[in-house]
Amino acid sequence: MFKKLVVILLLCSVVAFGLRNQVQQFSQTRLALAGPYFEVKAGSSLSALCQSWQQQGLLSRFQCTQLKLLSVFHPQLRDIKAGVYRVAPDLLLSQLALFRSGKVAQFSFMLREGETLQQSLQALSQAEFVQNDIQSVAELQALVRWPADWGPVPSDPEALFFPETYYYHAHSKASDIYRRAHQALLTQLEKAWAARDPSLPLQSPYQLLTLASIIEKETGVLTEKPLIASVFVNRLRLKMKLQTDPTVIYGLKERYQGDITRAHLKDPHPYNTYVHFGLPPGPIALVSATSLQAAAQPEVSKMLYFVAKGDGSHQFSENLDAHNKAVQQYIFGKKS
């Protein structure tokens, strides 16, 4: 009797060892999921996933049975959590523990300085796994939380969202991303307004934001921004028109086709700073922290003009005669 028991135990051990060895080998089977992301729906089970993979031809019926055996040795595999996961090509079945880790994929979307809100919305419509609950710029107005002591709530949400990279998980709402961007803008604008030169001819944080947006569009050279700001501040103080092309282009909207004309410069739309004195009604683009800082603390200078040199930088002038010579040199290629 004892010998029979020993034999039975040995046979059981051999069978168990064989099964375990087979399951371990099976765990190295590669699952060719269509990547790079895989979504585990809420309420999913390992059995349901395996059945789906079987229907897709990724696993055979026998392999699904093996997977169930694998989960007997590794019961944690059955404790899967909903979410979108980043998966490697040919995921090993032994790596299915990823779906119980809760380490879901993280995505990012960048609001870019110098872009308009319309441009950012178009880019967001192409972003991965975003629930696009914002269809127009006008809908962003509902997200604005303008401080009461900053004056009237802007009627246009342009530039009321801070440009930077925002991270999110799958199926996050676009409105949540913009809500965070709006709060970030308020923080940056409050900081710049508090640190501003008190002699600036600006009456509100919104005017500071408007000036900063013009600086943003005029130059991408960081070291130039305070001097660009100085030109516009000097013009405001002297009651000169700002005469900046980006404001004209912004107001033209779809009428602008890539070349600014004399007719454009005479167009009486509210943003045309060749026609109207002072700042335009509002900002014309998303604004970076460096442009806000430049608007708040311009360089002290007597500059009133600047012209693009063709390499991204500008030539600055204190008077019209010097400016005209710079235009001849850098726009028409004539040297005095």
C-alpha positions in Angstrom: 0.0 0.0 0.0 2.8 2.4 0.9 4.6 1.6 -2.4 1.5 2.4 -4.4 1.1 5.7 -2.6 4.7 6.6 -3.3 4.2 5.7 -7.0 1.1 7.7 -7.2 2.8 10.7 -5.6 5.7 10.4 -8.0 3.4 10.2 -10.9 1.5 13.3 -9.7 4.8 15.1 -9.2 5.9 14.3 -12.7 2.6 15.4 -14.2 2.5 18.6 -12.1 6.1 19.3 -13.1 5.3 18.6 -16.8 2.3 20.9 -16.6 4.2 23.6 -14.9 7.1 23.3 -17.4 4.6 23.4 -20.3 2.8 26.5 -18.8 6.2 28.2 -18.3 7.1 27.6 -21.9 3.7 28.8 -23.0 4.2 32.0 -21.0 7.0 32.9 -23.5 4.4 32.8 -26.3 4.3 36.2 -28.1 0.9 38.0 -28.5 1.0 40.2 -31.6 -1.3 42.9 -30.4 -2.0 45.8 -32.8 0.0 48.4 -31.0 1.4 50.5 -29.6 -1.6 50.8 -27.3 -4.1 48.2 -26.0 -7.3 49.2 -24.2 -8.8 47.0 -21.5 -12.4 47.9 -21.3 -14.2 48.3 -17.9 -15.5 45.0 -16.7 -13.2 43.0 -18.8 -11.9 39.6 -17.6 -8.9 37.5 -18.6 -11.2 34.9 -20.0 -13.0 37.5 -22.1 -9.7 39.0 -23.4 -8.5 35.5 -24.4 -11.8 34.8 -26.2 -11.4 38.1 -28.1 -7.8 37.2 -29.0 -8.9 33.8 -30.2 -11.5 35.4 -32.5 -8.8 37.7 -33.9 -6.6 34.7 -34.6 -4.0 35.8 -32.2 -4.3 32.7 -30.0 -5.8 29.2 -30.6 -8.4 27.6 -28.4 -5.8 25.3 -26.9 -3.6 28.3 -26.1 -6.6 29.9 -24.3 -6.8 26.8 -22.2 -3.1 27.1 -21.5 -3.6 30.7 -20.5 -6.2 29.7 -18.0 -3.7 27.2 -16.6 -1.1 29.9 -16.5 -3.4 32.0 -14.4 -3.8 29.1 -12.0 -0.1 29.3 -11.2 -0.2 33.1 -11.4 -3.6 34.1 -10.1 -2.7 37.8 -10.2 -3.1 37.7 -13.9 -6.8 37.5 -13.5 -6.9 40.8 -11.5 -6.9 43.1 -14.5 -7.7 46.8 -14.5 -9.4 49.0 -17.1 -7.3 51.5 -19.1 -5.2 52.1 -22.1 -1.8 50.5 -21.9 1.4 51.0 -23.9 2.4 47.6 -25.2 5.5 46.4 -26.8 5.4 44.6 -30.2 4.9 40.9 -29.7 4.0 41.1 -26.0 5.0 38.0 -24.1 2.0 36.3 -22.3 4.2 36.4 -19.2 4.0 40.2 -19.4 0.2 40.3 -19.1 0.7 41.4 -15.5 0.9 44.9 -17.1 -2.9 44.9 -17.3 -3.2 44.6 -13.6 -0.5 47.2 -12.7 -2.8 50.1 -13.4 0.2 51.8 -15.1 -1.8 53.1 -18.0 -0.3 55.0 -20.9 0.3 58.8 -20.5 -0.3 61.0 -23.5 0.7 64.6 -24.1 -0.6 67.6 -26.0 1.3 70.9 -26.6 -0.3 74.3 -26.7 2.2 76.3 -28.7 3.1 79.9 -28.2 2.3 82.1 -31.2 -0.6 79.9 -32.3 -4.2 81.0 -32.2 -6.8 79.1 -30.2 -8.3 78.0 -33.5 -5.0 76.5 -34.5 -4.6 74.7 -31.2 -8.2 73.3 -31.4 -7.4 71.9 -34.9 -4.2 70.2 -33.5 -6.1 68.8 -30.5 -8.7 67.2 -32.8 -5.8 65.0 -34.0 -4.5 64.1 -30.5 -4.7 60.5 -29.4 -7.4 59.3 -27.0 -8.8 62.7 -26.2 -12.6 63.1 -25.7 -13.1 66.2 -27.8 -15.9 68.0 -26.0 -14.8 71.4 -27.3 -15.7 72.1 -30.9 -15.2 75.8 -31.3 -13.2 78.7 -29.8 -16.5 80.2 -28.6 -17.1 77.2 -26.3 -13.8 77.9 -24.5 -15.3 81.1 -23.2 -17.3 79.0 -20.6 -14.0 77.9 -19.1 -12.8 81.5 -18.4 -12.5 82.4 -14.7 -11.3 86.0 -14.9 -10.4 87.6 -11.5 -12.9 90.4 -10.6 -10.2 92.9 -9.8 -8.7 92.6 -13.3 -11.5 94.4 -14.9 -14.3 93.1 -17.3 -14.2 89.5 -18.3 -12.7 89.3 -21.8 -15.4 88.6 -24.4 -12.9 86.6 -26.5 -10.9 83.7 -25.0 -7.9 84.2 -27.3 -4.6 83.9 -25.4 -6.4 83.0 -22.1 -4.6 79.6 -22.1 -1.0 79.1 -21.4 1.2 77.3 -24.0 3.1 74.3 -22.7 2.9 70.5 -22.7 0.0 69.0 -20.9 -0.1 65.3 -19.9 -3.3 63.3 -19.7 -4.6 59.8 -19.6 -6.8 58.2 -22.3 -10.3 59.6 -22.8 -9.5 62.8 -20.9 -11.7 65.6 -21.9 -10.3 68.4 -24.1 -12.1 70.9 -21.7 -10.0 69.5 -18.8 -6.8 70.2 -20.7 -7.9 73.7 -21.5 -9.1 74.3 -17.9 -5.6 73.5 -16.7 -4.1 75.7 -19.4 -6.4 78.6 -18.4 -5.4 78.3 -14.7 -1.7 78.2 -15.7 -2.2 81.4 -17.8 -3.8 83.2 -14.8 -0.9 82.3 -12.7 1.7 83.5 -15.2 -0.2 86.7 -15.9 -0.6 87.5 -12.2 3.1 87.0 -11.7 4.0 89.3 -14.6 1.5 92.0 -13.7 2.8 92.0 -10.1 6.4 92.4 -11.3 5.6 95.0 -14.0 7.3 98.4 -14.4 4.9 100.7 -12.7 5.4 103.4 -15.3 4.0 101.3 -18.1 1.2 102.8 -20.1 -1.0 99.8 -19.5 -4.2 99.8 -17.5 -4.9 96.2 -16.8 -3.4 92.6 -17.0 -5.5 92.1 -20.1 -3.6 94.9 -21.8 -0.3 93.4 -20.7 -1.4 90.1 -22.2 -2.3 91.8 -25.4 1.0 93.5 -25.7 2.8 90.3 -24.9 0.9 88.5 -27.7 2.2 91.1 -30.2 5.8 90.6 -28.9 5.3 86.8 -29.3 4.4 87.2 -32.9 7.1 89.7 -33.8 10.1 87.7 -32.7 11.3 84.3 -31.7 14.6 85.6 -30.5 14.4 85.6 -26.7 17.1 88.2 -26.2 15.2 90.6 -28.5 11.9 90.5 -26.7 12.5 93.2 -24.1 13.7 95.6 -26.9 10.7 94.8 -29.1 8.6 95.5 -26.0 10.4 98.8 -25.6 9.5 99.9 -29.2 5.8 99.4 -28.6 5.8 100.9 -25.2 7.7 104.0 -26.5 5.1 104.3 -29.3 2.2 104.0 -26.8 3.7 106.8 -24.7 4.2 109.0 -27.8 0.6 108.3 -29.0 2.0 106.8 -32.2 0.3 103.9 -34.0 1.9 100.6 -33.3 1.8 99.6 -37.0 2.5 95.9 -36.4 1.7 93.5 -39.2 0.7 90.5 -37.0 -2.3 92.4 -35.7 -3.4 93.2 -39.2 -3.1 89.6 -40.2 -5.0 88.4 -37.1 -8.0 90.7 -37.9 -8.1 89.6 -41.5 -8.8 86.0 -40.5 -9.3 83.8 -43.6 -9.0 86.9 -45.9 -5.2 86.7 -45.4 -3.7 84.4 -47.9 0.0 84.7 -47.1 1.0 88.2 -48.5 0.1 91.4 -46.8 -1.0 94.2 -49.2 -1.6 97.9 -49.1 -5.3 97.2 -49.0 -4.8 95.0 -46.0 -3.0 97.9 -44.2 -6.0 100.2 -44.9 -8.6 97.7 -43.8 -10.5 99.3 -40.9 -11.0 96.1 -38.9 -10.5 96.6 -35.1 -7.1 94.9 -34.9 -5.5 97.0 -37.6 -2.8 99.0 -35.8 -2.0 100.9 -39.0 -5.5 102.4 -38.8 -6.2 102.6 -35.1 -4.1 104.1 -32.3 -3.2 102.1 -29.2 -3.4 98.4 -28.5 -5.8 96.2 -30.4 -9.0 95.0 -28.6 -7.3 91.9 -27.4 -4.5 89.4 -27.7 -3.7 87.8 -31.1 -1.9 84.6 -30.1 -1.0 82.3 -27.2 1.7 83.9 -25.1 4.8 82.4 -23.5 6.2 83.4 -20.1 9.2 85.2 -21.8 6.9 87.4 -23.8 4.9 88.2 -20.7 8.1 89.1 -18.8 9.2 91.3 -21.7 5.9 93.2 -21.8 6.0 93.7 -18.0 9.6 94.8 -17.9 10.7 96.2 -21.3 14.2 97.3 -22.0 14.8 101.0 -21.5 15.5 102.5 -24.9 14.6 105.2 -27.4 13.9 102.8 -30.2 10.7 103.4 -32.2 11.2 101.2 -35.3 12.6 97.7 -36.2 12.9 95.7 -39.4 13.6 92.1 -40.0 17.1 91.3 -41.1 16.2 88.0 -42.7 17.9 85.8 -40.2 15.2 85.9 -37.5 16.6 89.0 -35.8 15.8 92.7 -36.3 17.5 96.0 -36.9 16.3 98.7 -34.4 16.2 102.4 -35.1 15.5 105.5 -33.0 14.1 107.6 -35.9 12.4 107.3 -39.2 15.4 108.2 -41.3 17.6 105.5 -39.8 14.7 103.0 -40.2 14.2 103.8 -43.8 17.9 103.1 -44.4 17.6 99.8 -42.6 14.6 98.9 -44.7 16.5 99.7 -47.9 19.4 97.5 -46.7 17.5 94.5 -45.3 14.3 94.4 -47.4 15.6 95.8 -50.8 19.3 94.8 -50.4 20.6 98.3 -50.9 23.5 99.6 -48.8 23.9 103.3 -48.1 
